[in-house]
Amino acid sequence: MTGQARERERPRLAAVTAAPAQGSATADDEIDLLALLRTIWRGKWLILLCALLTLGAGIYYATQVATPRYTASTAVALQVKNPQVLDLESVMSGVSTDDTSMNTEVEVIRSRGLLEQLVSELDLLQDPEFNATLRPADEFSLRGLLAPVLGDTPEALAVVAEETVLNNTVDALRGALGASVQRDTFILNVRATTGDPRKSALIANTLAELYIEDQIAVKFRGTEEAVTWLSERVTALEDELREKEDQIATLRSESELVSPEALEGLNRQAKDVRDRLAALQGQVARDREEISALEAALETGDVAEAVRLAGDATLRQLAQRVTTGEGQAMELFERRAETVLARRAGEVDRSAAQAASLESSLTRLQAQAEAQAEELGQLQQLEREAQATRTLYETFLARLKEAAVQRGLQQADARILSEATPGEMVAPRKARIAALALILGLMIGTGLVLLREAMRSGFRSPEELESHTGRAVLGQIPRMPIRKRAQLVGYLNDKPTSAAAEAIRNLRTSVLLSNLDAAPKVILVSSSVPGEGKTTQAIGLAHNLAGLGKKVLLIEGDIRRRTFNEYFRGKSDAGLIAVLSEEVPLEQAVLRSEEFPVDVLMGQKSSVNAADLFSSDAFTTFMTRVRETYDYIVIDTPPVLVVPDARVMAAVADAIVYAVEWDATPRSQVTEGLKLFASVGTPVTGLSLSQIDPTKMRRYGYGGQYGAYARYGRKYYDA
C-alpha cells in the first residue's frame, strides 16, 4: 500500500473506530445487571471465604463469648373500675380501660421508686450483675485498656458516691426489666432478664408484689390525706356554724322584731296613718281657703257671698234683716261673721294640730319599720349562711366518717395472675447469630468483590477493552512460562503448538486480515509504558510470520533501551544507526540464526535524538527500500506515553498493534496512548491483551470463554 493510500485509509478507519467509543460512553451511564452478577460470581470464592470466616466468628461468639441470658415473666391482672364497699370515688377507684391508663401502669411498674424498693428488697447493690463497681476489671477489654485514661482505677471506683452507685444500679436494673400489656386484655406481663434463671423469676415476682403493695400504699396515703383534710375542714365548719348561730341569737335578743308578720302589720298601720294625714291636710287646706274667701267677702261687703261661705243659719237671718234695712242688723251681722270666722279658725287650728300629730306618728312608724326591716334582713342572711354552713358541715362530717371506715377496707387494683418460673434462655440466639453472621459475611465478601472491581483500572477481557476504546482486539497473548528473555526464542521453537504460540498465530491472522484490500507489510508494535509485553509480541509476531515462508525483518525501534541483546544470543557490530548512515549495508548489519529465521536489525546508541532520527528522510528512504526487499517488517517501538518515537515511526507503518497488559495497564493510559496516535493521523489498527495469567483468568471467571487459554483448547495445545 502506498503512502497516499494509507493516508486515505486512516481517516476512514478513525471514523469507524471512533463511533463505538462514543457509544461506550453512553453505555457507561447504565448498570449492566448481568455484568454485575458475573462480577459477583467471579468473586464467589472470596465471598464464600468471608461468609465462612464471619460464620465461624459468630458461632464462636455465640458459644464461647456471649453470656447466657434468661427471661422470666409474671402476669398481673388489673381490676377495671371494681365496685367498692363505700362510694368514695375520690379515695378508691379501679384502673381506667383506655390505652393511656394501661400504658401509665406499665411506666409505674418501671418507675424509679419501685426499682429502688426492689434493689433494697433483694440487696442488688451486692450483685455484680447490676452493680458495676463489684465486677473485676478485664485488663484485655477496651475499657480495661483505657481504664487509666478514663480514671476507672480501683481506687477511683472505691470512692464513688453511694447515690451514684444506687442510680447506676437502678439504671442497670431498668435495662433488665420489661413490661407490656397483653393484647385485648387487662393483663400486664412483667419480664426480667438476667444471667441466672432463678434470679430472673425472683426479680419478676418481687417487682409484681411491690407493684401491688405500692397500689395499696398509695390508696392508704390518699385515704389518710382525705381523713386529715376532712377533719380539719369539719372542725372549721363547726366553729363557723357555732359563730353564725350565736350571731342569730344575739340579733334576736337585741331586736324588737317579733316576726315578719308584725313588720307587715306595722307597715299597714303606717299606711293608715299616712292616708288619714293626707285627708286631714286636704281638709285643713280647703277650710283655710274658705276662711280667706269669707274674710274677702266681708271686707268687700258682699253679704250674699259671706252667707254662702259661712253656712251659718244665724248669719243668714241677720243677712235678711240687713237686706230689709233694719238699723242694727248690719252691726249684728258683722259681729256674728267675726264669731263664725273665729269658730272656723279654731276648727282649722285643731285640724292642723291633729295633722301635725299624725305626721309625727307617721315619721315614728316609718323609722321603726325601716329599722326592723334592716334587722330582719340581717337575721335572714345569717340564717341562710348558717343553713349553708350546716349543710356543708353535715356533708363533710358524713364523708369523714366514710373515709375513716374506708381506711381498713383498702384493696389493690391488681392481682398476680401467674407467678414467674425459672427463666428460659433468650440469649444468645445461636441460630440467629449464625444466620446474621453468615449474611454479614456474604455482604462483606460481596462488598469486597465489588470494591475490588470498582478499584480495578485494568482490562480482563477483550469485551472490556473494546467497549472502552472502541477498537478491535486483535489478539490475546497469555503469559509465557519463561523466566529469562533469552528463553523466548527457544520456547517459540520448542512449543509451536502451545497456547502462547497459537495466540500469537491468531494475532498474526488478525493483523493480516485487518485490511482486506492490501495486507499490511510494515507492522508497528507499541504500548503505553514499558513492561507490557510489547517486545515479546513483536518477536513472536515476526517469528510467526517467518513460519509462513516469508522474508521478515524485525527492527529494534527502541534504541534508547536496546533490549534485543537480551533476547538473541548472536551479536552484530553494526545496527540501525549504521544502516541509516549507510556506513554498513543492511545485509551485513542484520542478525540471523537457524533457531530464529528472521533478519533482526538491532538498535544502536546514537548522539542524535531518536525522534529526530526517525523523522529524517534517511529513515523514510530506508523503510521504502526494505519494503521492496522484505515481505513483512515488524518494528518494536518505545512506549508511546514515554517518548514520541512510536508516533513518528507510525507514519511509515501499515498497521499498528497496541499492546495492553492484562489486568494491569490503567484505562487512562490506554486512552491517552490511543489519543496520541490519533493526534498524528495514525490511528491504532487494533489492540492486543498481553501477559494474560490463565490461573487468575479462571479465578475471575473468564477461563471458559476467551482465547487460547480457554479450558476447551487444552487438548489442542502443548503445555
C-alpha positions in Angstrom: 0.0 0.0 0.0 1.4 3.4 -1.0 1.7 6.3 1.4 -1.1 8.1 -0.3 -3.4 5.1 0.0 -2.5 4.8 3.7 -3.4 8.4 4.2 -6.8 7.9 2.6 -7.5 4.7 4.6 -6.6 6.1 8.0 -9.4 8.7 8.3 -11.9 6.0 7.3 -10.5 3.7 10.0 -10.5 6.5 12.5 -14.2 7.3 11.8 -15.1 3.6 12.0 -13.3 3.1 15.3 -14.4 6.4 16.9 -18.2 5.5 16.8 -18.1 2.6 19.2 -16.1 4.7 21.7 -18.9 7.3 21.7 -21.4 4.6 22.2 -19.4 3.1 25.1 -19.5 6.4 26.9 -23.3 6.3 26.8 -23.3 2.7 27.9 -21.2 3.6 31.0 -24.2 5.5 32.4 -26.2 2.3 32.6 -25.9 -0.5 35.0 -25.3 -3.9 33.4 -27.0 -6.3 35.9 -25.7 -9.3 34.0 -22.2 -8.0 34.2 -22.7 -7.2 37.9 -23.9 -10.8 38.5 -20.9 -12.1 36.6 -18.6 -10.0 38.7 -20.1 -11.4 41.9 -19.9 -14.9 40.5 -16.2 -14.4 39.7 -15.6 -13.5 43.3 -17.6 -16.3 44.7 -14.7 -17.9 46.5 -13.8 -14.6 48.2 -17.4 -14.2 49.2 -17.6 -17.8 50.5 -14.4 -17.3 52.4 -15.7 -14.1 54.1 -19.0 -15.9 54.8 -17.2 -18.8 56.4 -15.0 -16.5 58.5 -17.9 -14.4 59.8 -19.9 -17.6 60.4 -17.1 -19.1 62.4 -16.7 -15.8 64.4 -20.5 -15.7 65.0 -20.6 -19.3 66.2 -17.5 -18.8 68.4 -19.1 -15.6 69.9 -22.5 -17.4 70.5 -20.9 -20.5 72.1 -17.8 -19.2 73.9 -18.0 -15.4 74.4 -21.7 -14.4 74.8 -23.1 -14.6 78.3 -26.4 -16.6 78.5 -29.4 -14.5 79.4 -32.6 -15.9 80.9 -36.1 -14.3 80.9 -38.9 -14.9 83.4 -42.3 -13.4 83.2 -45.0 -12.6 85.8 -48.7 -12.0 84.7 -50.5 -9.2 86.7 -54.3 -8.8 86.1 -55.7 -5.3 86.5 -59.1 -4.7 88.2 -61.1 -2.4 85.9 -63.4 0.0 87.9 -64.0 -2.6 90.6 -67.0 -1.8 92.9 -66.1 -0.5 96.4 -67.8 -1.1 99.7 -68.5 2.6 100.0 -69.0 5.1 97.2 -65.9 7.2 97.7 -64.5 7.8 94.2 -62.1 10.4 95.5 -60.3 7.8 97.6 -60.7 4.4 95.8 -61.3 3.6 92.2 -60.3 1.0 89.6 -58.0 1.4 86.7 -59.4 3.1 83.6 -59.8 1.0 80.5 -58.2 3.4 78.0 -54.8 2.7 76.5 -53.3 5.8 78.1 -54.1 4.4 81.6 -52.8 1.0 80.7 -49.6 2.4 79.4 -49.3 4.5 82.5 -49.4 1.4 84.7 -46.6 0.0 82.6 -44.5 3.0 83.3 -45.4 2.8 87.0 -44.1 -0.7 87.2 -40.7 0.5 85.8 -40.7 3.7 87.9 -37.6 4.6 89.8 -39.4 4.5 93.2 -40.4 0.8 92.7 -37.0 -0.1 91.3 -35.3 1.4 94.3 -37.5 -0.6 96.6 -36.6 -3.7 94.5 -32.9 -3.0 94.8 -33.3 -2.7 98.6 -35.6 -5.7 98.9 -33.2 -8.1 97.0 -30.0 -6.3 98.0 -29.0 -5.9 94.4 -26.3 -3.4 95.4 -24.2 -6.5 96.3 -24.9 -8.2 92.9 -22.1 -7.6 90.4 -24.5 -8.1 87.5 -26.2 -4.8 88.4 -23.5 -3.0 90.4 -20.6 -2.5 88.0 -18.2 -1.4 90.8 -18.2 -5.0 92.0 -17.1 -6.5 88.7 -13.4 -7.4 88.3 -11.7 -5.3 85.6 -10.9 -7.1 82.4 -7.4 -6.0 81.5 -7.7 -7.1 77.9 -11.0 -5.4 77.2 -11.2 -1.9 75.6 -12.4 -0.4 78.8 -9.7 -2.2 80.8 -7.0 -0.8 78.4 -8.5 2.7 78.7 -9.1 2.5 82.5 -6.0 4.7 83.3 -7.2 7.3 80.8 -10.9 7.2 81.9 -10.0 7.1 85.6 -11.7 3.7 86.2 -9.0 2.6 88.6 -9.9 0.5 91.7 -9.0 3.5 94.0 -11.3 5.8 91.9 -14.2 3.3 91.9 -13.9 2.8 95.6 -14.8 6.5 96.3 -17.8 6.6 94.0 -20.7 8.2 95.8 -23.4 5.9 97.2 -26.1 7.8 95.4 -24.2 7.4 92.1 -23.9 3.7 92.7 -27.6 3.4 93.5 -28.5 5.3 90.4 -26.3 3.2 88.2 -27.7 0.0 89.8 -31.3 1.2 89.2 -30.4 2.1 85.6 -28.9 -1.4 85.1 -32.0 -3.0 86.7 -34.3 -1.0 84.4 -32.4 -2.2 81.4 -33.1 -5.8 82.6 -36.8 -5.3 83.1 -39.7 -5.0 80.7 -43.4 -4.6 81.0 -46.1 -4.8 78.3 -49.9 -5.1 78.0 -51.2 -8.3 76.6 -53.3 -7.6 73.5 -57.0 -7.3 74.0 -56.7 -8.0 77.8 -56.1 -6.1 81.0 -53.1 -8.2 81.9 -49.6 -6.8 82.4 -46.6 -9.1 81.7 -43.6 -8.2 83.9 -40.3 -9.6 82.5 -36.9 -9.8 84.0 -33.8 -10.8 82.0 -30.6 -11.8 83.9 -27.8 -14.3 83.7 -29.5 -16.6 86.3 -32.9 -18.2 85.5 -33.9 -18.3 89.2 -32.8 -14.7 89.7 -34.9 -13.6 86.8 -38.0 -15.3 88.3 -37.3 -13.8 91.7 -36.9 -10.3 90.4 -40.1 -10.5 88.3 -42.2 -11.9 91.2 -40.8 -9.4 93.7 -41.5 -6.5 91.4 -45.1 -7.6 90.8 -45.6 -7.9 94.6 -44.1 -4.4 95.2 -46.3 -3.0 92.5 -49.4 -4.4 94.3 -48.2 -3.2 97.7 -47.5 0.2 96.2 -51.1 0.4 94.9 -52.4 -0.3 98.4 -49.9 2.2 100.0 -50.9 4.9 97.5 -54.6 4.4 98.3 -53.9 4.3 102.1 -51.9 7.5 101.8 -54.8 9.0 99.8 -57.3 7.9 102.5 -55.1 9.3 105.3 -54.7 12.6 103.5 -58.5 12.7 102.9 -59.3 12.0 106.6 -56.8 14.6 107.7 -58.2 17.2 105.4 -61.8 16.3 106.1 -61.1 16.5 109.9 -59.6 20.0 109.6 -62.5 21.1 107.4 -65.2 19.7 109.7 -63.7 21.4 112.7 -63.5 24.7 110.8 -67.1 24.4 109.6 -68.3 23.5 113.1 -66.7 26.7 114.6 -68.2 28.7 111.7 -71.7 27.3 112.3 -71.5 28.0 116.0 -70.5 31.6 115.3 -73.4 32.0 112.9 -75.9 30.7 115.5 -74.5 33.0 118.2 -74.9 36.0 115.9 -78.6 35.0 115.2 -79.3 34.6 118.9 -77.7 38.0 119.7 -79.6 39.7 117.0 -82.9 38.2 118.1 -82.3 39.3 121.7 -81.4 42.9 120.8 -84.1 43.4 118.2 -87.8 44.4 119.0 -88.9 42.5 116.0 -91.3 39.7 116.8 -91.8 38.3 113.3 -92.1 39.3 109.6 -95.9 39.4 110.2 -95.5 42.0 112.8 -93.4 44.1 110.4 -96.1 43.7 107.9 -98.7 45.0 110.4 -96.5 47.9 111.3 -96.3 48.8 107.6 -100.1 48.6 107.3 -100.5 50.9 110.3 -98.2 53.4 108.8 -100.2 53.3 105.6 -103.4 54.1 107.5 -101.8 57.0 109.3 -100.5 58.2 106.0 -103.9 58.1 104.5 -105.6 59.9 107.4 -102.9 62.5 107.4 -103.4 63.2 103.7 -107.1 63.5 104.2 -106.8 65.8 107.2 -104.2 68.0 105.5 -106.5 68.4 102.5 -109.4 69.4 104.7 -107.3 72.0 106.5 -106.3 73.5 103.2 -109.8 73.7 102.0 -111.0 75.3 105.3 -108.3 77.9 105.1 -109.3 78.7 101.6 -113.0 79.2 102.7 -111.9 81.4 105.6 -109.8 83.5 103.3 -112.7 83.8 100.8 -115.1 84.6 103.7 -112.8 87.4 105.0 -112.6 88.8 101.5 -116.4 88.8 101.1 -116.8 90.5 104.4 -114.2 93.1 103.6 -116.0 93.9 100.3 -119.4 93.9 101.9 -120.7 91.0 99.8 -123.3 89.8 102.3 -124.7 87.1 100.0 -121.3 85.6 99.3 -120.3 85.8 103.0 -123.6 84.0 104.0 -122.9 81.3 101.4 -119.4 80.7 102.5 -120.2 80.9 106.3 -123.0 78.4 106.1 -124.4 79.7 109.4 -128.2 80.0 109.8 -128.0 82.9 112.3 -125.8 84.8 109.9 -128.3 84.0 107.1 -131.2 85.6 109.2 -129.1 88.6 110.0 -128.4 89.0 106.3 -132.1 89.1 105.6 -132.6 91.8 108.2 -129.7 93.7 106.7 -131.5 93.5 103.4 -134.8 94.8 104.9 -132.8 97.7 106.2 -133.0 97.3 109.9 -130.9 99.7 111.9 -128.6 97.4 113.9 -128.8 94.4 111.6 -125.5 95.3 109.9 -123.6 95.6 113.2 -125.1 92.3 114.4 -124.2 90.8 111.1 -120.6 91.8 111.4 -120.3 90.6 115.0 -121.8 87.3 114.0 -119.5 87.0 111.0 -116.5 87.5 113.3 -117.8 84.9 115.6 -118.2 82.5 112.7 -114.6 83.3 111.5 -113.2 82.8 114.9 -115.0 79.4 115.2 -113.9 78.4 111.8 -110.3 79.4 112.5 -110.3 77.4 115.8 -111.5 74.4 113.9 -108.7 74.8 111.3 -106.2 75.2 114.1 -107.4 72.0 115.8 -107.3 70.1 112.4 -103.7 71.4 111.8 -102.6 70.3 115.2 -104.2 66.9 114.6 -102.4 66.7 111.2 -99.1 67.6 112.9 -99.7 64.8 115.5 -100.4 62.3 112.7 -97.3 63.4 110.8 -95.2 62.8 113.9 -96.8 59.4 114.4 -96.1 58.5 110.7 -92.4 59.5 110.9 -92.0 57.4 114.0 -93.8 54.4 112.4 -91.6 54.7 109.2 -88.4 54.8 111.2 -89.5 51.9 113.3 -90.4 49.9 110.1 -87.1 50.7 108.4 -85.1 49.6 111.4 -87.0 46.4 111.8 -86.7 45.6 108.1 -82.9 46.0 108.2 -82.7 43.8 111.3 -85.0 41.2 109.6 -82.7 41.2 106.5 -79.6 40.7 108.6 -81.3 37.9 110.5 -82.5 36.2 107.3 -78.9 36.5 105.8 -77.4 35.0 109.0 -80.0 32.2 108.9 -79.2 31.4 105.2 -75.5 31.4 105.9 -75.9 29.2 108.9 -78.1 26.8 107.0 -75.5 26.5 104.2 -72.7 26.0 106.7 -74.8 23.4 108.5 -75.4 21.5 105.2 -71.7 21.6 104.3 -70.8 20.6 107.8 -73.1 17.6 107.7 -71.8 16.6 104.2 -68.1 16.7 105.3 -68.9 15.0 108.5 -70.5 12.1 106.6 -67.5 11.9 104.2 -65.2 12.0 107.2 -66.9 9.0 108.8 -66.9 7.2 105.4 -63.2 7.8 104.9 -62.4 6.8 108.5 -64.2 3.5 107.9 -62.6 3.1 104.4 -59.1 3.0 105.9 -59.4 -0.6 106.8 -61.0 -1.7 103.5 -58.3 -0.8 101.0 -57.8 -3.2 98.1 -55.3 -3.2 95.2 -56.4 -2.6 91.6 -54.3 -5.6 90.5 -53.5 -9.1 91.5 -50.9 -11.6 90.5 -52.4 -13.9 87.9 -49.4 -16.3 87.5 -46.0 -16.2 89.1 -42.8 -16.4 87.2 -41.0 -19.7 87.0 -37.2 -20.1 86.4 -36.5 -18.2 83.2 -35.9 -19.6 79.7 -32.7 -18.7 77.9 -33.3 -16.0 75.4 -29.7 -15.0 74.5 -27.5 -15.7 72.8 -29.8 -16.9 70.0 -27.2 -19.1 68.3 -29.2 -19.8 65.1 -30.0 -16.1 64.6 -26.4 -15.0 65.3 -25.1 -17.6 62.9 -27.6 -16.6 60.2 -26.7 -12.9 60.7 -23.0 -13.6 60.7 -23.4 -15.6 57.5 -25.4 -12.8 55.9 -22.8 -10.2 57.1 -20.1 -12.3 55.7 -21.9 -12.6 52.3 -22.4 -8.8 52.4 -18.7 -8.1 53.3 -17.5 -10.5 50.6 -19.8 -9.1 48.0 -18.7 -5.6 49.0 -15.0 -6.5 48.7 -15.6 -8.1 45.3 -17.5 -5.0 44.1 -14.9 -2.7 45.7 -12.1 -4.6 44.0 -13.9 -4.5 40.7 -14.6 -0.7 41.2 -10.9 0.0 42.0 -9.7 -2.1 39.1 -8.3 0.0 36.4 -7.0 -2.7 34.0 -8.8 -4.9 31.4 -9.6 -8.5 31.9 -11.5 -9.3 28.8 -11.5 -8.2 25.2 -15.1 -7.0 25.6 -14.0 -4.6 28.3 -11.1 -3.3 26.1 -13.2 -3.0 23.0 -16.1 -1.3 24.9 -13.7 1.2 26.5 -11.6 2.1 23.5 -14.0 1.4 20.6 -11.2 -0.5 18.7 -11.0 -4.2 17.9 -8.9 -6.6 20.0 -6.7 -8.5 17.5 -5.2 -11.0 19.9 -4.9 -12.3 23.4 -1.5 -13.4 24.4 -1.1 -15.5 27.6 2.0 -15.1 29.8 4.8 -17.4 28.6 6.3 -19.8 31.1 9.8 -18.5 30.8 12.0 -16.8 33.4 14.5 -15.1 31.2 14.2 -13.1 28.0 16.8 -15.3 26.3 14.4 -18.3 26.7 11.7 -16.7 24.4 13.1 -17.8 21.1 13.7 -21.3 22.3 10.2 -21.5 23.7 8.7 -20.5 20.4 10.7 -23.1 18.6 10.2 -25.9 21.1 6.4 -25.2 21.7 5.0 -24.4 18.3 1.5 -25.6 19.3 1.5 -24.1 22.8 -1.3 -21.7 23.9 1.1 -18.7 23.6 2.2 -19.7 20.1 -1.3 -20.2 19.0 -2.3 -16.9 20.5 0.4 -15.1 18.5 -0.7 -17.0 15.4 -4.2 -15.7 16.0 -2.7 -12.2 16.4 -0.8 -12.6 13.1 -4.0 -13.7 11.3 -6.0 -10.7 12.7 -3.3 -8.3 11.7 -3.0 -9.6 8.2 -6.8 -9.5 7.8 -7.2 -6.0 9.2 -7.1 -4.6 5.7 -8.6 -7.0 3.1 -7.7 -4.7 0.1 -4.0 -4.8 0.9 -2.3 -6.8 3.6 -0.1 -4.7 5.8 3.7 -5.1 5.3 5.0 -2.8 7.9 3.6 -3.7 11.3 4.4 -1.4 14.3 4.0 -2.8 17.8 3.8 -0.3 20.7 2.3 0.1 24.2 1.6 2.7 26.9 4.5 2.1 29.2 7.4 -0.3 29.5 6.9 -3.9 30.7 3.6 -4.6 28.9 4.9 -7.4 26.7 5.3 -5.2 23.6 8.7 -6.6 22.6 7.7 -10.2 23.3 4.7 -9.7 20.9 6.9 -8.1 18.3 9.4 -11.0 18.4 6.7 -13.6 18.4 4.8 -12.0 15.6 8.0 -11.8 13.5 8.8 -15.4 14.2 5.3 -16.5 13.3 5.3 -14.5 10.0 8.6 -16.2 9.1 6.9 -19.5 9.7 4.7 -18.7 6.6 7.9 -18.9 4.5 8.1 -15.2 4.2 11.1 -13.0 4.4 10.7 -10.9 7.6 12.7 -8.0 9.1 12.5 -7.3 12.8 13.7 -3.7 13.7 14.5 -2.7 17.2 13.0 0.8 17.2 13.5 1.3 20.9 17.1 2.5 20.5 17.0 4.2 23.9 16.8 1.0 25.9 18.0 -1.6 23.4 16.8 -4.8 24.9 17.1 -7.1 21.9 20.5 -8.2 23.0 18.8 -9.9 26.0 16.6 -12.0 23.6 19.1 -13.0 20.9 22.4 -14.8 21.5 24.3 -13.6 18.5 25.8 -10.1 18.3 26.3 -7.7 15.5 28.9 -4.9 15.3 26.5 -2.8 13.3 22.9 -1.8 13.8 20.1 0.6 12.7 22.2 3.7 13.0 25.0 2.3 10.9 22.5 1.3 8.2 20.7 4.6 8.2 24.0 6.4 7.8 25.0 3.9 5.1 28.1 3.0 6.9 27.2 -0.7 6.7 24.9 -2.4 4.3 21.7 -3.8 5.6 22.7 -7.4 4.7 25.8 -7.1 6.9 24.0 -5.4 9.8 21.1 -7.8 10.3 21.4 -10.7 12.7 20.1 -14.1 11.6 20.3 -17.6 13.1 18.9 -21.0 12.4 16.7 -21.0 15.5 15.2 -17.6 14.6 14.7 -17.3 10.9 14.2 -13.6 10.9 16.5 -10.8 10.0 16.9 -8.8 13.2 18.2 -5.2 12.9 19.5 -4.3 16.4 19.3 -0.8 17.7 22.4 1.4 18.3 23.2 4.2 20.6 23.1 7.5 18.8 24.1 11.0 19.6 21.2 12.2 17.6 17.7 12.4 19.3 15.8 9.3 18.5 12.6 11.2 17.4 14.6 13.3 15.1 16.3 10.3 13.7 13.1 8.6 12.8 11.7 11.8 11.4 14.6 12.1 8.9 14.5 11.4 5.2 17.1 8.7 5.7 14.7 6.6 7.8 11.9 7.2 5.3 14.2 6.1 2.4 15.4 3.1 4.4 11.8 2.0 5.0 11.0 2.4 1.3 13.9 0.2 0.4 13.2 -2.6 2.9 9.5 -2.7 1.7 10.9 -3.9 -1.6 13.3 -6.4 0.0 11.2 -8.0 2.6 7.7 -9.4 2.7 7.0 -8.1 6.3 8.7 -5.6 8.5 7.9 -5.7 12.3 9.0 -2.6 14.3 9.3 -2.8 18.1 8.8 0.9 19.3 9.3 2.6 22.6 6.2 3.2 24.8 4.1 5.9 23.3 3.4 7.7 26.7 7.2 7.9 27.4 8.7 9.2 24.2 7.3 10.4 20.9 9.4 7.9 18.8 6.4 5.5 18.2 4.2 8.3 16.8 7.0 9.3 14.5 7.6 5.8 13.2 3.8 5.2 12.8 3.9 7.4 9.7 5.7 4.6 7.8 3.6 1.7 9.2 0.7 -0.1 7.6 -0.7 -1.5 10.8 -0.3 -0.5 14.5 -0.7 -3.1 17.2 -1.2 -1.6 20.6 -0.2 -4.0 23.5 -2.2 -3.7 26.7 -1.1 -5.7 29.7 -3.9 -7.9 31.0 -5.4 -6.6 34.3 -2.5 -4.1 34.8 -2.4 -1.2 32.3 -4.7 1.6 33.6 -7.6 2.6 31.4 -6.5 6.2 31.4 -3.1 5.3 30.0 -4.6 3.2 27.2 -7.0 6.1 26.3 -4.2 8.6 26.3 -1.9 6.4 24.2 -4.6 5.9 21.5 -5.3 9.7 21.5 -1.6 10.3 20.9 -1.5 8.1 17.9 -4.8 9.6 16.5 -3.4 13.1 17.0 -0.8 12.5 14.3 -3.3 10.9 11.9 -2.2 7.3 12.5 -4.9 5.6 14.4 -4.2 2.3 16.0 -5.3 -0.7 13.9 -6.1 -2.9 16.9 -5.1 -3.9 20.4 -3.8 -7.0 22.0 -4.2 -8.2 25.6 -0.8 -9.4 26.7 0.7 -11.4 29.6 -2.7 -13.0 30.4 -2.5 -15.2 33.5 -4.6 -18.2 32.8 -4.8 -19.2 36.5 -6.1 -15.8 37.6 -8.3 -15.7 34.5 -10.1 -18.8 35.6 -10.3 -17.4 39.1 -12.0 -14.3 37.8 -14.5 -16.5 35.9 -13.1 -15.9 32.3 -11.4 -19.2 31.9 -14.1 -20.8 29.9 -14.8 -18.0 27.5 -11.8 -16.5 25.8 -8.9 -17.4 23.5 -6.1 -19.9 23.5 -6.1 -20.2 27.3 -9.7 -21.5 27.5 -10.1 -24.8 29.0 -11.7 -26.1 25.8 -8.4 -25.7 24.0 -6.2 -27.8 26.3 -6.4 -30.8 24.0 -5.2 -28.7 21.1 -2.2 -27.0 22.8 1.1 -28.2 24.3 1.6 -27.3 27.9 
